[in-house]
Each structure stands twice: as structure tokens, then as C-alpha cells.
Amino acid sequence: QRLDQRLAAALLGRGQNLSLAHQDLADELGTVREIVSRLLRRFEREGWVELSRERIHIHNSTALRAVAAALPA
């Protein structure tokens, strides 16, 4: 799986409001924080998530599911 798919899947199933640092996600996915941050900002630009300090609010879990499943969002 591509990293964006793995990240989307990692966000799902944790509820709408996640108290999670980008570094924690990077460690979980076996990558570096910068790439996770870049992907999360892309998700935010798409309107799927809202980012704040060590918090991620999911606005569109359907779109994240589509990314996780490698389907067009």
C-alpha cells in the first residue's frame, strides 16, 4: 500500500477527534514525520481533516475510506 493509503487507514476507526502527534503516526507507519505532516496537510486542503497542535479532527471519513481502499475520493 502507498503511504497515503496507510495513513488514511490509520486515522480511521479512532473516532472523529484524535489526540495524536504527527510523530506518533510516523512511528506507527514506519516513516518520517515530515512525510506524515505533508500528507495530513494535503488531507486538510481537501477538507477531509482539520489539524491543530497534536489534534486531528476528521471531517470526511468517507473520503479517507476511499483513499485507504485506493478508490477515487
PDB file with SEQRES, HELIX, SHEET and CRYST1 records, atoms N, CA, C and O in Angstrom:
SEQRES   1 A   73  GLN ARG LEU ASP GLN ARG LEU ALA ALA ALA LEU LEU GLY          
SEQRES   2 A   73  ARG GLY GLN ASN LEU SER LEU ALA HIS GLN ASP LEU ALA          
SEQRES   3 A   73  ASP GLU LEU GLY THR VAL ARG GLU ILE VAL SER ARG LEU          
SEQRES   4 A   73  LEU ARG ARG PHE GLU ARG GLU GLY TRP VAL GLU LEU SER          
SEQRES   5 A   73  ARG GLU ARG ILE HIS ILE HIS ASN SER THR ALA LEU ARG          
SEQRES   6 A   73  ALA VAL ALA ALA ALA LEU PRO ALA                              
HELIX    1 AA1 LEU A    3  LEU A   11  1                                   9    
HELIX    2 AA2 HIS A   22  LEU A   29  1                                   8    
HELIX    3 AA3 ARG A   33  ARG A   45  1                                  13    
HELIX    4 AA4 SER A   61  ALA A   68  1                                   8    
SHEET    1 AA1 3 ASN A  17  LEU A  18  0                                        
SHEET    2 AA1 3 ARG A  55  ILE A  58 -1                                        
SHEET    3 AA1 3 VAL A  49  SER A  52 -1                                        
CRYST1    1.000    1.000    1.000  90.00  90.00  90.00 P 1           1          
ATOM      1  N   GLN A   1       0.832  -1.195   0.000  1.00  0.00           N  
ATOM      2  CA  GLN A   1       0.000   0.000   0.000  1.00  0.00           C  
ATOM      3  C   GLN A   1       0.873   1.254   0.000  1.00  0.00           C  
ATOM      4  O   GLN A   1       1.958   1.287   0.580  1.00  0.00           O  
ATOM      5  N   ARG A   2       0.360   2.274  -0.668  1.00  0.00           N  
ATOM      6  CA  ARG A   2       1.048   3.570  -0.631  1.00  0.00           C  
ATOM      7  C   ARG A   2       0.874   4.179   0.751  1.00  0.00           C  
ATOM      8  O   ARG A   2      -0.026   3.810   1.505  1.00  0.00           O  
ATOM      9  N   LEU A   3       1.755   5.121   1.062  1.00  0.00           N  
ATOM     10  CA  LEU A   3       1.732   5.726   2.396  1.00  0.00           C  
ATOM     11  C   LEU A   3       0.448   6.509   2.648  1.00  0.00           C  
ATOM     12  O   LEU A   3      -0.067   6.485   3.766  1.00  0.00           O  
ATOM     13  N   ASP A   4      -0.091   7.212   1.629  1.00  0.00           N  
ATOM     14  CA  ASP A   4      -1.346   7.939   1.856  1.00  0.00           C  
ATOM     15  C   ASP A   4      -2.475   6.982   2.194  1.00  0.00           C  
ATOM     16  O   ASP A   4      -3.343   7.310   3.003  1.00  0.00           O  
ATOM     17  N   GLN A   5      -2.474   5.793   1.578  1.00  0.00           N  
ATOM     18  CA  GLN A   5      -3.487   4.793   1.903  1.00  0.00           C  
ATOM     19  C   GLN A   5      -3.322   4.309   3.337  1.00  0.00           C  
ATOM     20  O   GLN A   5      -4.298   4.185   4.077  1.00  0.00           O  
ATOM     21  N   ARG A   6      -2.077   4.038   3.722  1.00  0.00           N  
ATOM     22  CA  ARG A   6      -1.809   3.552   5.076  1.00  0.00           C  
ATOM     23  C   ARG A   6      -2.143   4.604   6.120  1.00  0.00           C  
ATOM     24  O   ARG A   6      -2.659   4.277   7.188  1.00  0.00           O  
ATOM     25  N   LEU A   7      -1.849   5.878   5.817  1.00  0.00           N  
ATOM     26  CA  LEU A   7      -2.172   6.959   6.749  1.00  0.00           C  
ATOM     27  C   LEU A   7      -3.685   7.103   6.901  1.00  0.00           C  
ATOM     28  O   LEU A   7      -4.189   7.214   8.018  1.00  0.00           O  
ATOM     29  N   ALA A   8      -4.403   7.102   5.796  1.00  0.00           N  
ATOM     30  CA  ALA A   8      -5.868   7.208   5.857  1.00  0.00           C  
ATOM     31  C   ALA A   8      -6.443   6.069   6.691  1.00  0.00           C  
ATOM     32  O   ALA A   8      -7.325   6.286   7.522  1.00  0.00           O  
ATOM     33  N   ALA A   9      -5.943   4.857   6.468  1.00  0.00           N  
ATOM     34  CA  ALA A   9      -6.424   3.702   7.233  1.00  0.00           C  
ATOM     35  C   ALA A   9      -6.097   3.853   8.719  1.00  0.00           C  
ATOM     36  O   ALA A   9      -6.895   3.467   9.573  1.00  0.00           O  
ATOM     37  N   ALA A  10      -4.919   4.418   9.029  1.00  0.00           N  
ATOM     38  CA  ALA A  10      -4.522   4.596  10.430  1.00  0.00           C  
ATOM     39  C   ALA A  10      -5.403   5.613  11.146  1.00  0.00           C  
ATOM     40  O   ALA A  10      -5.610   5.509  12.355  1.00  0.00           O  
ATOM     41  N   LEU A  11      -5.922   6.592  10.413  1.00  0.00           N  
ATOM     42  CA  LEU A  11      -6.783   7.605  11.018  1.00  0.00           C  
ATOM     43  C   LEU A  11      -8.182   7.065  11.302  1.00  0.00           C  
ATOM     44  O   LEU A  11      -8.834   7.483  12.259  1.00  0.00           O  
ATOM     45  N   LEU A  12      -8.633   6.148  10.476  1.00  0.00           N  
ATOM     46  CA  LEU A  12      -9.994   5.619  10.608  1.00  0.00           C  
ATOM     47  C   LEU A  12     -10.093   4.690  11.813  1.00  0.00           C  
ATOM     48  O   LEU A  12      -9.114   4.058  12.209  1.00  0.00           O  
ATOM     49  N   GLY A  13     -11.273   4.621  12.381  1.00  0.00           N  
ATOM     50  CA  GLY A  13     -11.523   3.709  13.486  1.00  0.00           C  
ATOM     51  C   GLY A  13     -11.046   4.219  14.832  1.00  0.00           C  
ATOM     52  O   GLY A  13     -11.058   3.478  15.815  1.00  0.00           O  
ATOM     53  N   ARG A  14     -10.626   5.477  14.890  1.00  0.00           N  
ATOM     54  CA  ARG A  14     -10.170   6.058  16.158  1.00  0.00           C  
ATOM     55  C   ARG A  14     -11.119   7.152  16.630  1.00  0.00           C  
ATOM     56  O   ARG A  14     -10.818   7.858  17.592  1.00  0.00           O  
ATOM     57  N   GLY A  15     -12.249   7.298  15.972  1.00  0.00           N  
ATOM     58  CA  GLY A  15     -13.187   8.358  16.314  1.00  0.00           C  
ATOM     59  C   GLY A  15     -12.936   9.592  15.468  1.00  0.00           C  
ATOM     60  O   GLY A  15     -12.022   9.619  14.644  1.00  0.00           O  
ATOM     61  N   GLN A  16     -13.757  10.613  15.681  1.00  0.00           N  
ATOM     62  CA  GLN A  16     -13.668  11.843  14.893  1.00  0.00           C  
ATOM     63  C   GLN A  16     -12.554  12.765  15.363  1.00  0.00           C  
ATOM     64  O   GLN A  16     -11.964  13.487  14.559  1.00  0.00           O  
ATOM     65  N   ASN A  17     -12.262  12.747  16.662  1.00  0.00           N  
ATOM     66  CA  ASN A  17     -11.244  13.627  17.249  1.00  0.00           C  
ATOM     67  C   ASN A  17     -10.099  12.793  17.783  1.00  0.00           C  
ATOM     68  O   ASN A  17     -10.266  12.021  18.727  1.00  0.00           O  
ATOM     69  N   LEU A  18      -8.941  12.952  17.178  1.00  0.00           N  
ATOM     70  CA  LEU A  18      -7.773  12.185  17.572  1.00  0.00           C  
ATOM     71  C   LEU A  18      -6.789  13.098  18.297  1.00  0.00           C  
ATOM     72  O   LEU A  18      -6.484  14.193  17.826  1.00  0.00           O  
ATOM     73  N   SER A  19      -6.311  12.653  19.413  1.00  0.00           N  
ATOM     74  CA  SER A  19      -5.261  13.361  20.131  1.00  0.00           C  
ATOM     75  C   SER A  19      -3.978  12.599  19.834  1.00  0.00           C  
ATOM     76  O   SER A  19      -3.630  11.640  20.524  1.00  0.00           O  
ATOM     77  N   LEU A  20      -3.277  13.050  18.785  1.00  0.00           N  
ATOM     78  CA  LEU A  20      -2.187  12.262  18.235  1.00  0.00           C  
ATOM     79  C   LEU A  20      -1.181  13.186  17.566  1.00  0.00           C  
ATOM     80  O   LEU A  20      -1.557  14.044  16.768  1.00  0.00           O  
ATOM     81  N   ALA A  21       0.078  13.014  17.884  1.00  0.00           N  
ATOM     82  CA  ALA A  21       1.130  13.815  17.254  1.00  0.00           C  
ATOM     83  C   ALA A  21       1.497  13.202  15.904  1.00  0.00           C  
ATOM     84  O   ALA A  21       1.362  11.995  15.707  1.00  0.00           O  
ATOM     85  N   HIS A  22       1.954  14.030  14.990  1.00  0.00           N  
ATOM     86  CA  HIS A  22       2.383  13.551  13.681  1.00  0.00           C  
ATOM     87  C   HIS A  22       3.506  12.528  13.844  1.00  0.00           C  
ATOM     88  O   HIS A  22       3.579  11.556  13.093  1.00  0.00           O  
ATOM     89  N   GLN A  23       4.379  12.750  14.829  1.00  0.00           N  
ATOM     90  CA  GLN A  23       5.491  11.818  15.060  1.00  0.00           C  
ATOM     91  C   GLN A  23       4.969  10.447  15.469  1.00  0.00           C  
ATOM     92  O   GLN A  23       5.533   9.428  15.069  1.00  0.00           O  
ATOM     93  N   ASP A  24       3.897  10.409  16.263  1.00  0.00           N  
ATOM     94  CA  ASP A  24       3.310   9.123  16.667  1.00  0.00           C  
ATOM     95  C   ASP A  24       2.819   8.357  15.450  1.00  0.00           C  
ATOM     96  O   ASP A  24       3.034   7.150  15.336  1.00  0.00           O  
ATOM     97  N   LEU A  25       2.156   9.068  14.538  1.00  0.00           N  
ATOM     98  CA  LEU A  25       1.691   8.421  13.316  1.00  0.00           C  
ATOM     99  C   LEU A  25       2.865   7.948  12.471  1.00  0.00           C  
ATOM    100  O   LEU A  25       2.826   6.851  11.914  1.00  0.00           O  
ATOM    101  N   ALA A  26       3.899   8.760  12.372  1.00  0.00           N  
ATOM    102  CA  ALA A  26       5.082   8.391  11.596  1.00  0.00           C  
ATOM    103  C   ALA A  26       5.716   7.124  12.165  1.00  0.00           C  
ATOM    104  O   ALA A  26       6.083   6.221  11.414  1.00  0.00           O  
ATOM    105  N   ASP A  27       5.845   7.057  13.483  1.00  0.00           N  
ATOM    106  CA  ASP A  27       6.415   5.871  14.119  1.00  0.00           C  
ATOM    107  C   ASP A  27       5.559   4.636  13.828  1.00  0.00           C  
ATOM    108  O   ASP A  27       6.080   3.562  13.525  1.00  0.00           O  
ATOM    109  N   GLU A  28       4.257   4.803  13.922  1.00  0.00           N  
ATOM    110  CA  GLU A  28       3.334   3.696  13.675  1.00  0.00           C  
ATOM    111  C   GLU A  28       3.425   3.195  12.235  1.00  0.00           C  
ATOM    112  O   GLU A  28       3.318   1.996  11.976  1.00  0.00           O  
ATOM    113  N   LEU A  29       3.622   4.128  11.300  1.00  0.00           N  
ATOM    114  CA  LEU A  29       3.655   3.770   9.874  1.00  0.00           C  
ATOM    115  C   LEU A  29       5.061   3.455   9.366  1.00  0.00           C  
ATOM    116  O   LEU A  29       5.227   3.038   8.220  1.00  0.00           O  
ATOM    117  N   GLY A  30       6.064   3.651  10.205  1.00  0.00           N  
ATOM    118  CA  GLY A  30       7.426   3.351   9.797  1.00  0.00           C  
ATOM    119  C   GLY A  30       7.989   4.341   8.791  1.00  0.00           C  
ATOM    120  O   GLY A  30       8.691   3.956   7.857  1.00  0.00           O  
ATOM    121  N   THR A  31       7.678   5.623   8.984  1.00  0.00           N  
ATOM    122  CA  THR A  31       8.176   6.665   8.093  1.00  0.00           C  
ATOM    123  C   THR A  31       8.618   7.863   8.927  1.00  0.00           C  
ATOM    124  O   THR A  31       8.697   7.777  10.153  1.00  0.00           O  
ATOM    125  N   VAL A  32       8.902   8.967   8.266  1.00  0.00           N  
ATOM    126  CA  VAL A  32       9.350  10.163   8.984  1.00  0.00           C  
ATOM    127  C   VAL A  32       8.202  11.158   9.134  1.00  0.00           C  
ATOM    128  O   VAL A  32       7.265  11.175   8.336  1.00  0.00           O  
ATOM    129  N   ARG A  33       8.296  11.982  10.172  1.00  0.00           N  
ATOM    130  CA  ARG A  33       7.236  12.937  10.494  1.00  0.00           C  
ATOM    131  C   ARG A  33       6.935  13.887   9.347  1.00  0.00           C  
ATOM    132  O   ARG A  33       5.772  14.213   9.107  1.00  0.00           O  
ATOM    133  N   GLU A  34       7.963  14.338   8.633  1.00  0.00           N  
ATOM    134  CA  GLU A  34       7.769  15.317   7.558  1.00  0.00           C  
ATOM    135  C   GLU A  34       6.814  14.804   6.494  1.00  0.00           C  
ATOM    136  O   GLU A  34       5.982  15.557   5.988  1.00  0.00           O  
ATOM    137  N   ILE A  35       6.928  13.529   6.153  1.00  0.00           N  
ATOM    138  CA  ILE A  35       6.048  12.972   5.126  1.00  0.00           C  
ATOM    139  C   ILE A  35       4.621  12.855   5.650  1.00  0.00           C  
ATOM    140  O   ILE A  35       3.669  13.153   4.929  1.00  0.00           O  
ATOM    141  N   VAL A  36       4.469  12.426   6.894  1.00  0.00           N  
ATOM    142  CA  VAL A  36       3.137  12.347   7.500  1.00  0.00           C  
ATOM    143  C   VAL A  36       2.505  13.736   7.545  1.00  0.00           C  
ATOM    144  O   VAL A  36       1.326  13.894   7.227  1.00  0.00           O  
ATOM    145  N   SER A  37       3.286  14.741   7.938  1.00  0.00           N  
ATOM    146  CA  SER A  37       2.768  16.115   8.005  1.00  0.00           C  
ATOM    147  C   SER A  37       2.339  16.598   6.622  1.00  0.00           C  
ATOM    148  O   SER A  37       1.290  17.226   6.481  1.00  0.00           O  
ATOM    149  N   ARG A  38       3.137  16.312   5.614  1.00  0.00           N  
ATOM    150  CA  ARG A  38       2.801  16.716   4.246  1.00  0.00           C  
ATOM    151  C   ARG A  38       1.498  16.071   3.782  1.00  0.00           C  
ATOM    152  O   ARG A  38       0.650  16.732   3.183  1.00  0.00           O  
ATOM    153  N   LEU A  39       1.341  14.777   4.062  1.00  0.00           N  
ATOM    154  CA  LEU A  39       0.106  14.092   3.675  1.00  0.00           C  
ATOM    155  C   LEU A  39      -1.097  14.609   4.456  1.00  0.00           C  
ATOM    156  O   LEU A  39      -2.181  14.772   3.896  1.00  0.00           O  
ATOM    157  N   LEU A  40      -0.909  14.866   5.748  1.00  0.00           N  
ATOM    158  CA  LEU A  40      -2.013  15.410   6.550  1.00  0.00           C  
ATOM    159  C   LEU A  40      -2.423  16.793   6.049  1.00  0.00           C  
ATOM    160  O   LEU A  40      -3.610  17.116   6.024  1.00  0.00           O  
ATOM    161  N   ARG A  41      -1.447  17.611   5.651  1.00  0.00           N  
ATOM    162  CA  ARG A  41      -1.794  18.933   5.090  1.00  0.00           C  
ATOM    163  C   ARG A  41      -2.570  18.772   3.789  1.00  0.00           C  
ATOM    164  O   ARG A  41      -3.491  19.542   3.517  1.00  0.00           O  
ATOM    165  N   ARG A  42      -2.205  17.781   2.984  1.00  0.00           N  
ATOM    166  CA  ARG A  42      -2.968  17.516   1.764  1.00  0.00           C  
ATOM    167  C   ARG A  42      -4.403  17.110   2.110  1.00  0.00           C  
ATOM    168  O   ARG A  42      -5.355  17.587   1.492  1.00  0.00           O  
ATOM    169  N   PHE A  43      -4.550  16.232   3.093  1.00  0.00           N  
ATOM    170  CA  PHE A  43      -5.883  15.818   3.535  1.00  0.00           C  
ATOM    171  C   PHE A  43      -6.668  17.037   4.035  1.00  0.00           C  
ATOM    172  O   PHE A  43      -7.873  17.141   3.807  1.00  0.00           O  
ATOM    173  N   GLU A  44      -5.978  17.952   4.716  1.00  0.00           N  
ATOM    174  CA  GLU A  44      -6.634  19.157   5.216  1.00  0.00           C  
ATOM    175  C   GLU A  44      -7.067  20.057   4.060  1.00  0.00           C  
ATOM    176  O   GLU A  44      -8.175  20.593   4.082  1.00  0.00           O  
ATOM    177  N   ARG A  45      -6.212  20.231   3.055  1.00  0.00           N  
ATOM    178  CA  ARG A  45      -6.576  21.049   1.872  1.00  0.00           C  
ATOM    179  C   ARG A  45      -7.807  20.489   1.169  1.00  0.00           C  
ATOM    180  O   ARG A  45      -8.632  21.238   0.647  1.00  0.00           O  
ATOM    181  N   GLU A  46      -7.918  19.167   1.162  1.00  0.00           N  
ATOM    182  CA  GLU A  46      -9.084  18.513   0.538  1.00  0.00           C  
ATOM    183  C   GLU A  46     -10.345  18.668   1.389  1.00  0.00           C  
ATOM    184  O   GLU A  46     -11.451  18.394   0.922  1.00  0.00           O  
ATOM    185  N   GLY A  47     -10.174  19.110   2.649  1.00  0.00           N  
ATOM    186  CA  GLY A  47     -11.322  19.289   3.534  1.00  0.00           C  
ATOM    187  C   GLY A  47     -11.705  18.033   4.291  1.00  0.00           C  
ATOM    188  O   GLY A  47     -12.789  17.959   4.868  1.00  0.00           O  
ATOM    189  N   TRP A  48     -10.826  17.049   4.292  1.00  0.00           N  
ATOM    190  CA  TRP A  48     -11.129  15.777   4.948  1.00  0.00           C  
ATOM    191  C   TRP A  48     -10.836  15.807   6.433  1.00  0.00           C  
ATOM    192  O   TRP A  48     -11.529  15.162   7.220  1.00  0.00           O  
ATOM    193  N   VAL A  49      -9.793  16.565   6.829  1.00  0.00           N  
ATOM    194  CA  VAL A  49      -9.412  16.652   8.248  1.00  0.00           C  
ATOM    195  C   VAL A  49      -9.129  18.107   8.595  1.00  0.00           C  
ATOM    196  O   VAL A  49      -8.933  18.942   7.712  1.00  0.00           O  
ATOM    197  N   GLU A  50      -9.109  18.396   9.879  1.00  0.00           N  
ATOM    198  CA  GLU A  50      -8.686  19.700  10.386  1.00  0.00           C  
ATOM    199  C   GLU A  50      -7.559  19.432  11.378  1.00  0.00           C  
ATOM    200  O   GLU A  50      -7.691  18.601  12.276  1.00  0.00           O  
ATOM    201  N   LEU A  51      -6.463  20.142  11.205  1.00  0.00           N  
ATOM    202  CA  LEU A  51      -5.284  19.919  12.037  1.00  0.00           C  
ATOM    203  C   LEU A  51      -5.102  21.050  13.037  1.00  0.00           C  
ATOM    204  O   LEU A  51      -5.320  22.220  12.721  1.00  0.00           O  
ATOM    205  N   SER A  52      -4.701  20.686  14.244  1.00  0.00           N  
ATOM    206  CA  SER A  52      -4.243  21.646  15.241  1.00  0.00           C  
ATOM    207  C   SER A  52      -3.183  20.924  16.069  1.00  0.00           C  
ATOM    208  O   SER A  52      -2.895  19.754  15.816  1.00  0.00           O  
ATOM    209  N   ARG A  53      -2.620  21.586  17.022  1.00  0.00           N  
ATOM    210  CA  ARG A  53      -1.494  21.012  17.760  1.00  0.00           C  
ATOM    211  C   ARG A  53      -1.859  19.688  18.427  1.00  0.00           C  
ATOM    212  O   ARG A  53      -2.683  19.642  19.340  1.00  0.00           O  
ATOM    213  N   GLU A  54      -1.232  18.619  17.956  1.00  0.00           N  
ATOM    214  CA  GLU A  54      -1.439  17.260  18.457  1.00  0.00           C  
ATOM    215  C   GLU A  54      -2.904  16.837  18.455  1.00  0.00           C  
ATOM    216  O   GLU A  54      -3.323  16.004  19.259  1.00  0.00           O  
ATOM    217  N   ARG A  55      -3.676  17.422  17.543  1.00  0.00           N  
ATOM    218  CA  ARG A  55      -5.082  17.048  17.388  1.00  0.00           C  
ATOM    219  C   ARG A  55      -5.417  16.964  15.903  1.00  0.00           C  
ATOM    220  O   ARG A  55      -4.971  17.778  15.095  1.00  0.00           O  
ATOM    221  N   ILE A  56      -6.207  15.967  15.576  1.00  0.00           N  
ATOM    222  CA  ILE A  56      -6.692  15.805  14.215  1.00  0.00           C  
ATOM    223  C   ILE A  56      -8.191  15.562  14.315  1.00  0.00           C  
ATOM    224  O   ILE A  56      -8.632  14.633  14.991  1.00  0.00           O  
ATOM    225  N   HIS A  57      -8.973  16.402  13.641  1.00  0.00           N  
ATOM    226  CA  HIS A  57     -10.422  16.229  13.606  1.00  0.00           C  
ATOM    227  C   HIS A  57     -10.795  15.749  12.210  1.00  0.00           C  
ATOM    228  O   HIS A  57     -10.461  16.393  11.216  1.00  0.00           O  
ATOM    229  N   ILE A  58     -11.484  14.626  12.140  1.00  0.00           N  
ATOM    230  CA  ILE A  58     -11.884  14.062  10.849  1.00  0.00           C  
ATOM    231  C   ILE A  58     -13.228  14.653  10.440  1.00  0.00           C  
ATOM    232  O   ILE A  58     -14.223  14.527  11.154  1.00  0.00           O  
ATOM    233  N   HIS A  59     -13.238  15.305   9.267  1.00  0.00           N  
ATOM    234  CA  HIS A  59     -14.469  15.878   8.715  1.00  0.00           C  
ATOM    235  C   HIS A  59     -15.134  14.943   7.718  1.00  0.00           C  
ATOM    236  O   HIS A  59     -16.360  14.930   7.606  1.00  0.00           O  
ATOM    237  N   ASN A  60     -14.341  14.159   6.990  1.00  0.00           N  
ATOM    238  CA  ASN A  60     -14.888  13.343   5.918  1.00  0.00           C  
ATOM    239  C   ASN A  60     -14.266  11.948   5.951  1.00  0.00           C  
ATOM    240  O   ASN A  60     -13.297  11.671   5.244  1.00  0.00           O  
ATOM    241  N   SER A  61     -14.828  11.085   6.771  1.00  0.00           N  
ATOM    242  CA  SER A  61     -14.286   9.731   6.886  1.00  0.00           C  
ATOM    243  C   SER A  61     -14.554   8.915   5.622  1.00  0.00           C  
ATOM    244  O   SER A  61     -13.823   7.969   5.328  1.00  0.00           O  
ATOM    245  N   THR A  62     -15.596   9.273   4.876  1.00  0.00           N  
ATOM    246  CA  THR A  62     -15.880   8.570   3.621  1.00  0.00           C  
ATOM    247  C   THR A  62     -14.737   8.753   2.629  1.00  0.00           C  
ATOM    248  O   THR A  62     -14.317   7.797   1.976  1.00  0.00           O  
ATOM    249  N   ALA A  63     -14.238   9.975   2.516  1.00  0.00           N  
ATOM    250  CA  ALA A  63     -13.110  10.238   1.617  1.00  0.00           C  
ATOM    251  C   ALA A  63     -11.865   9.489   2.090  1.00  0.00           C  
ATOM    252  O   ALA A  63     -11.128   8.939   1.272  1.00  0.00           O  
ATOM    253  N   LEU A  64     -11.625   9.465   3.397  1.00  0.00           N  
ATOM    254  CA  LEU A  64     -10.470   8.724   3.927  1.00  0.00           C  
ATOM    255  C   LEU A  64     -10.591   7.237   3.642  1.00  0.00           C  
ATOM    256  O   LEU A  64      -9.604   6.579   3.311  1.00  0.00           O  
ATOM    257  N   ARG A  65     -11.803   6.708   3.771  1.00  0.00           N  
ATOM    258  CA  ARG A  65     -12.024   5.288   3.453  1.00  0.00           C  
ATOM    259  C   ARG A  65     -11.726   5.013   1.993  1.00  0.00           C  
ATOM    260  O   ARG A  65     -11.149   3.978   1.658  1.00  0.00           O  
ATOM    261  N   ALA A  66     -12.116   5.936   1.118  1.00  0.00           N  
ATOM    262  CA  ALA A  66     -11.857   5.772  -0.306  1.00  0.00           C  
ATOM    263  C   ALA A  66     -10.356   5.759  -0.588  1.00  0.00           C  
ATOM    264  O   ALA A  66      -9.876   4.957  -1.389  1.00  0.00           O  
ATOM    265  N   VAL A  67      -9.617   6.653   0.075  1.00  0.00           N  
ATOM    266  CA  VAL A  67      -8.156   6.678  -0.093  1.00  0.00           C  
ATOM    267  C   VAL A  67      -7.555   5.372   0.445  1.00  0.00           C  
ATOM    268  O   VAL A  67      -6.703   4.761  -0.200  1.00  0.00           O  
ATOM    269  N   ALA A  68      -7.997   4.964   1.602  1.00  0.00           N  
ATOM    270  CA  ALA A  68      -7.466   3.741   2.218  1.00  0.00           C  
ATOM    271  C   ALA A  68      -7.703   2.525   1.321  1.00  0.00           C  
ATOM    272  O   ALA A  68      -6.892   1.600   1.283  1.00  0.00           O  
ATOM    273  N   ALA A  69      -8.818   2.542   0.607  1.00  0.00           N  
ATOM    274  CA  ALA A  69      -9.164   1.418  -0.274  1.00  0.00           C  
ATOM    275  C   ALA A  69      -8.641   1.634  -1.685  1.00  0.00           C  
ATOM    276  O   ALA A  69      -8.897   0.816  -2.569  1.00  0.00           O  
ATOM    277  N   ALA A  70      -7.906   2.732  -1.910  1.00  0.00           N  
ATOM    278  CA  ALA A  70      -7.333   3.071  -3.228  1.00  0.00           C  
ATOM    279  C   ALA A  70      -8.404   3.363  -4.280  1.00  0.00           C  
ATOM    280  O   ALA A  70      -8.217   3.096  -5.467  1.00  0.00           O  
ATOM    281  N   LEU A  71      -9.519   3.912  -3.823  1.00  0.00           N  
ATOM    282  CA  LEU A  71     -10.590   4.300  -4.731  1.00  0.00           C  
ATOM    283  C   LEU A  71     -10.557   5.813  -4.921  1.00  0.00           C  
ATOM    284  O   LEU A  71     -10.056   6.520  -4.047  1.00  0.00           O  
ATOM    285  N   PRO A  72     -11.069   6.329  -6.029  1.00  0.00           N  
ATOM    286  CA  PRO A  72     -11.133   7.793  -6.179  1.00  0.00           C  
ATOM    287  C   PRO A  72     -12.037   8.389  -5.106  1.00  0.00           C  
ATOM    288  O   PRO A  72     -13.141   7.894  -4.875  1.00  0.00           O  
ATOM    289  N   ALA A  73     -11.575   9.442  -4.455  1.00  0.00           N  
ATOM    290  CA  ALA A  73     -12.328  10.034  -3.336  1.00  0.00           C  
ATOM    291  C   ALA A  73     -13.506  10.845  -3.814  1.00  0.00           C  
ATOM    292  O   ALA A  73     -14.239  11.408  -3.000  1.00  0.00           O  
TER     293      ALA A  73                                                      
END                                                                             
